[in-house]
Amino acid sequence: FDDFNGQFCNQGKYPLVNAVKNALKGSGGFNPAPVIPTFRPTFRPSPNTPIFIRPTRPTQFTNRPIFTQPTIRSSSTTKAINIIDEREFTERPRPSTSKKLVVCYHTNWAQYRVGQAKFLPENIDPFLCDMIIYSFAKLEGDRLEPFEWNDLSTSWSKGMYERTMALKNQNPNLKILIAVGGWNAGSGPFSSMVKSNVLRKNFVQNSLKFVRDNKFDGLDLDWEYPGSREGSSPSDKFLFTQLVMELKNAYRPFNLLLTAAVGAGYETISNGYEIDKISKHLDYVNLMSYDLHGSWESFLGHNAPLYPRRNESPDQAKLNVEWAVNYWLSQGCPKEKLLV
């Protein structure tokens, strides 16, 4: 989504992301231009609002509505099993509200693009982002596993993980996380894992070993979505909270980061997240405020609208960045943790 080679726009490398970064971190401060929407907005970006950037996925990853979910069946499984007491955990100090973050996802399928669109770890500017999230690893039972054949290094070649970690040689302050899941991974593998106390606890320990062995700074959970899509059940909303709490308890002694990519649509949120609880244990909450409209609809809509249009129905008026941000904040997510 950007001119990473600096060959097309005549504005140097990464003109788009650099514009965002300069607006956030420039010496003149962040003074957003006035916005004149069709209604009176209740939210404005502020100097303390972090910016979160996810790359556009290939067509097979994006051709779906994130806001329509299957009807939730009544079930006796809606009560979570053996939910641990939050008082057992000490909350990590919240990130400083003065820190402005640029967080970028790097997708491991970008290596297969052709021509000048081919994108490798060496194409990443190590000073462009404060945090890079490598996407994706896969969930195999109770194990975190590499997805691509060349993620890991061998005796004859450096793997994508090692090549990405090499960016720290130039910027030691750079944080690099590994993401697990994604749209194509579905909800089923996560649901099967969290329902079993044994599998869930095994995953916590296995993921900790995977993160440390591969020198990542933490884990990003990209379960799309708890309590929604085929293979998931209503109880997953509570079991996701359980998973987050157990992961953070295991990661905290090693000062590892734990983040989650979360939905922006009302049904997705309502079915999947105990916002106030998971926000206590996540270092950052990555709001997927895109794909709010698309080819699955019979009308035209912006992919990531900031505000609703005047003629939208009540349900449609929730499909915008402003509504999603305000809802997450109103339900207990600290603003300094919410990344857009």
C-alpha positions in Angstrom: 0.0 0.0 0.0 3.0 2.3 -0.1 5.9 3.1 -2.5 8.5 1.1 -0.5 11.1 1.3 -3.3 10.7 5.0 -3.8 10.4 4.5 -7.6 6.9 5.7 -8.3 5.9 8.8 -6.3 9.3 10.7 -6.4 8.9 11.3 -2.6 11.4 8.8 -1.3 10.7 5.4 0.2 7.4 4.9 2.2 5.9 8.3 1.6 2.5 7.3 3.0 3.7 5.7 6.2 6.3 8.4 6.7 3.6 11.0 6.4 1.7 9.3 9.2 4.9 9.0 11.3 5.9 12.6 10.7 2.4 13.9 11.7 2.6 11.9 14.9 6.1 12.4 15.9 7.2 15.6 14.1 8.7 18.4 16.2 5.6 20.5 15.4 3.3 18.1 17.1 0.2 16.4 15.7 -2.5 18.9 14.7 -5.1 17.1 12.5 -6.9 19.1 9.9 -10.5 20.0 10.8 -13.0 17.3 9.8 -16.4 18.3 8.5 -18.5 15.1 8.6 -22.3 15.0 7.9 -23.1 14.8 11.6 -21.6 16.0 14.9 -18.8 13.6 15.7 -18.1 12.4 19.2 -14.5 11.5 18.7 -11.5 13.3 17.4 -7.9 12.0 17.0 -5.6 13.3 19.7 -1.9 13.6 20.1 -2.0 10.5 22.4 -3.9 8.3 20.0 -1.6 5.6 18.6 -1.7 4.7 15.0 -2.0 1.1 13.8 -1.2 0.0 10.3 -2.1 -3.4 8.8 -1.2 -4.1 5.2 -3.9 -4.9 2.7 -4.4 -8.6 2.4 -4.8 -10.5 -0.9 -8.3 -10.9 -2.3 -8.8 -14.3 -0.7 -8.2 -12.7 2.7 -10.5 -9.7 2.4 -13.6 -10.9 0.5 -15.8 -11.2 3.6 -17.9 -9.2 5.9 -16.4 -8.8 9.4 -19.7 -7.6 10.8 -22.2 -10.3 9.9 -22.1 -13.3 12.0 -24.0 -16.6 12.2 -26.9 -16.8 14.5 -25.7 -17.8 18.0 -27.3 -21.0 19.1 -28.6 -21.5 22.6 -26.3 -23.9 24.3 -25.5 -25.1 27.7 -21.8 -24.4 26.9 -22.2 -20.7 27.2 -20.8 -20.8 30.8 -17.0 -20.8 30.8 -15.3 -23.6 32.7 -12.7 -23.1 35.4 -12.3 -19.4 34.8 -9.4 -18.3 36.9 -9.7 -15.4 39.4 -8.3 -12.2 37.9 -7.0 -11.3 41.4 -4.3 -13.9 40.9 -2.6 -11.6 38.4 -0.8 -8.3 38.9 -1.6 -5.9 36.2 1.4 -4.6 34.2 1.7 -0.8 34.3 -0.1 0.7 31.4 1.9 2.1 28.5 2.7 5.8 28.8 0.0 8.0 27.3 2.7 10.3 25.9 4.1 7.5 23.6 2.9 7.7 20.0 3.2 4.4 18.3 3.4 3.3 14.7 2.7 -0.5 14.6 3.1 -2.3 11.3 2.1 -5.9 10.2 4.5 -7.7 7.8 2.9 -10.5 5.9 4.9 -13.6 5.0 3.1 -14.0 1.7 4.4 -10.7 0.4 7.6 -12.6 -0.7 5.5 -14.2 -3.4 4.5 -11.0 -5.1 5.9 -10.6 -8.6 8.1 -7.9 -10.0 8.6 -4.7 -8.1 5.8 -5.6 -5.7 7.9 -8.4 -4.2 8.4 -7.5 -0.5 11.0 -9.0 1.8 12.3 -8.3 5.3 15.2 -6.4 3.8 12.7 -3.9 2.2 11.6 -2.8 5.7 12.8 0.5 7.0 13.9 -0.5 10.6 13.1 3.0 11.8 9.7 3.3 10.1 7.7 1.5 12.8 8.0 1.2 16.6 6.7 -2.4 16.4 6.5 -5.0 13.6 4.1 -7.9 13.8 5.2 -10.8 11.6 2.1 -12.5 10.1 1.3 -15.3 10.5 2.3 -18.4 12.5 -0.3 -21.2 12.6 -2.0 -23.0 15.4 -1.6 -26.8 15.2 -3.5 -28.4 18.1 -1.8 -26.9 21.1 1.4 -25.8 19.3 2.5 -22.6 17.6 4.1 -23.5 14.3 5.8 -21.6 11.4 3.5 -21.2 8.4 5.9 -20.8 5.5 8.5 -23.3 4.4 11.2 -20.7 4.8 10.2 -19.0 8.1 12.9 -20.9 10.0 16.6 -20.8 9.2 18.4 -23.9 8.0 22.1 -24.9 7.7 22.1 -23.5 4.1 19.8 -20.4 4.3 18.6 -17.7 6.7 14.9 -17.9 7.4 12.4 -15.1 7.3 12.3 -14.9 11.1 16.1 -14.4 11.3 16.1 -11.9 8.4 13.3 -9.9 10.1 15.2 -10.0 13.4 18.3 -8.6 11.6 16.5 -5.2 11.5 17.3 -4.9 15.2 21.0 -4.6 14.3 20.2 -1.2 12.9 17.4 -0.3 15.4 17.8 -2.1 18.8 14.7 -0.4 20.1 12.5 -2.0 17.4 10.0 -4.6 18.8 9.1 -7.6 16.7 6.1 -9.8 17.5 4.7 -13.0 15.9 1.0 -13.1 15.0 -1.0 -16.4 15.1 -4.2 -16.9 13.2 -5.7 -14.6 10.6 -8.9 -14.8 8.6 -7.9 -17.9 6.6 -7.0 -19.8 9.8 -10.7 -19.7 10.8 -12.1 -20.0 14.3 -12.2 -23.7 14.7 -8.6 -24.4 15.7 -8.7 -21.7 18.4 -12.0 -22.9 19.7 -10.9 -26.5 20.0 -7.8 -25.5 21.9 -9.3 -23.2 24.4 -12.1 -25.6 25.3 -9.6 -28.1 26.8 -7.9 -27.0 30.0 -5.0 -29.3 29.0 -4.6 -28.1 25.4 -4.9 -24.4 26.5 -2.3 -24.7 29.2 0.0 -26.6 26.7 -0.5 -23.9 24.1 0.5 -21.2 26.7 3.8 -23.0 27.4 4.4 -24.0 23.8 3.9 -20.5 22.5 6.2 -19.1 25.2 8.9 -21.5 24.1 8.3 -20.6 20.4 8.4 -16.9 21.0 11.6 -17.1 23.1 13.4 -19.6 20.8 12.8 -17.4 17.8 13.7 -14.2 19.7 10.3 -12.5 19.2 9.3 -9.7 21.7 5.8 -11.1 22.1 2.7 -12.7 20.6 -0.2 -11.1 18.7 -3.5 -13.1 18.9 -5.5 -12.9 15.7 -8.4 -15.2 16.4 -11.1 -14.2 13.8 -13.3 -14.4 15.8 -14.2 -15.8 19.3 -17.8 -16.8 19.4 -18.3 -16.3 15.6 -17.8 -18.2 12.4 -18.0 -21.9 11.9 -16.3 -24.0 14.5 -16.8 -21.5 17.4 -19.4 -21.5 20.2 -20.7 -18.8 22.5 -18.5 -20.0 25.4 -15.5 -18.9 23.4 -16.1 -15.3 24.4 -15.2 -16.3 28.0 -12.6 -18.8 27.1 -10.8 -16.1 25.1 -10.6 -14.1 28.3 -9.2 -17.1 30.0 -6.6 -17.6 27.3 -5.5 -14.0 27.5 -5.1 -14.1 31.2 -3.1 -17.3 31.2 -0.8 -16.1 28.4 -0.1 -12.9 30.2 0.6 -14.6 33.4 3.2 -16.8 31.6 4.7 -14.0 29.5 5.0 -11.4 32.3 8.2 -12.8 34.0 10.0 -12.6 30.7 8.8 -9.1 29.9 7.1 -10.3 26.7 4.4 -8.3 25.0 0.9 -9.7 24.4 -1.5 -8.0 21.9 -4.6 -9.0 20.1 -6.2 -8.1 16.8 -9.9 -7.6 17.5 -13.1 -7.0 15.5 -14.8 -3.6 14.9 -18.3 -4.7 14.1 -21.0 -4.8 16.8 -21.9 -8.4 16.6 -18.3 -9.5 16.4 -17.5 -7.5 19.5 -20.6 -8.5 21.4 -20.1 -12.2 20.7 -16.4 -12.4 21.2 -14.9 -10.0 23.8 -15.2 -9.2 27.5 -13.5 -5.9 26.7 -12.9 -4.6 30.3 -11.3 -8.0 31.3 -9.0 -8.6 28.3 -7.9 -5.0 28.2 -6.3 -5.4 31.7 -4.0 -8.1 30.4 -3.2 -7.1 26.8 -0.4 -4.6 26.3 -2.2 -3.3 23.1 -5.5 -3.9 21.4 -5.2 -3.8 17.6 -8.6 -2.7 16.2 -9.3 -4.1 12.8 -11.1 -1.0 11.6 -11.2 -1.9 7.9 -13.2 -4.2 5.6 -16.3 -2.6 7.1 -17.8 -2.6 3.6 -17.1 -4.7 0.6 -18.2 -6.9 -2.3 -20.5 -9.0 -0.1 -22.9 -6.0 0.1 -25.5 -4.8 -2.4 -24.6 -1.1 -1.9 -21.4 1.0 -2.1 -19.5 1.8 1.1 -16.0 2.9 2.0 -13.7 0.1 3.2 -12.7 2.0 6.3 -15.0 5.1 6.8 -14.1 7.4 9.6 -17.7 8.4 10.2 -21.2 7.3 9.3 -23.1 8.9 6.5 -26.3 10.8 7.2 -28.6 8.3 5.2 -27.3 5.1 6.9 -29.6 2.8 8.9 -28.9 2.4 12.6 -27.0 -0.8 12.0 -25.0 0.6 9.1 -24.2 3.7 11.2 -22.1 1.4 13.4 -19.8 0.4 10.6 -17.2 3.1 10.9 -14.0 3.9 12.8 -15.5 6.4 15.1 -18.2 4.1 16.3 -15.8 1.2 16.8 -13.3 3.3 18.7 -15.9 4.9 21.0 -17.5 1.5 21.7 -14.2 -0.2 22.7 -13.4 2.8 24.9 -16.9 2.9 26.5 -16.6 -0.8 27.4 -13.4 -0.4 29.3 -10.5 -0.4 26.9 -7.9 2.2 28.0 -7.3 4.7 25.2 -3.6 4.4 25.5 -3.9 0.7 24.6 -6.2 1.0 21.6 -4.5 1.0 18.2 -6.4 2.0 15.1 
